[in-house]
Amino acid sequence: MSMTKEEKLELKIGKAKEAAPAGPQLDPMDEKLEAEIERAADLKAHGIKVVCRGGWVTLIGQVKDPGSKKALGAEASKVPGVKGVTNRIHIRKD
């Protein structure tokens, strides 16, 4: 049985959370930082998921071109409180 795109994305999100540096499980500061990054980089409009643990950010999703991937990662890294960004955004092959 093949997985839907949503199921594949949820699997990637789960793996990203496991790979995040050890720290508090659900820190309110991480939740606040995730919201600030989503807003600053308009990630919801691009369908990009943000996972933050201890200020370390992982971006997960798909975009149509490499320039968008780079720009979204750069915008996320500018948000105060971000220690680093792992950009796991993939380029769609439409």
Long-range contacts (C-beta under 8 A, 24 or more apart in sequence): 9-49, 9-60, 9-61, 12-60, 12-88, 13-49, 13-51, 13-60, 16-51, 16-58, 16-60, 16-86, 16-88, 17-51, 17-53, 19-58, 20-51, 20-53, 20-54, 20-56, 20-58, 21-53, 21-54, 21-56, 23-53, 23-54, 24-53, 24-54, 27-53, 27-54, 29-55, 29-81, 30-54, 30-55, 33-57, 33-79, 33-81, 33-82, 36-79, 36-80, 36-81, 37-75, 37-76, 37-79, 37-82, 40-75, 40-76, 40-78, 40-79, 41-72, 41-75, 41-76, 41-79, 43-72, 43-76, 46-72, 48-72, 48-89, 50-76, 54-83, 55-81, 55-82, 55-83, 55-84, 56-83, 56-84, 56-86, 57-82, 57-83, 57-84, 57-85, 57-86, 58-85, 58-86, 58-88, 59-85, 59-86, 59-87, 59-88, 59-89, 60-88, 60-89, 61-89, 61-90, 62-89, 62-90, 62-91, 62-92, 63-89, 63-90, 63-91, 63-92, 64-91, 64-92, 64-94, 65-91, 66-91
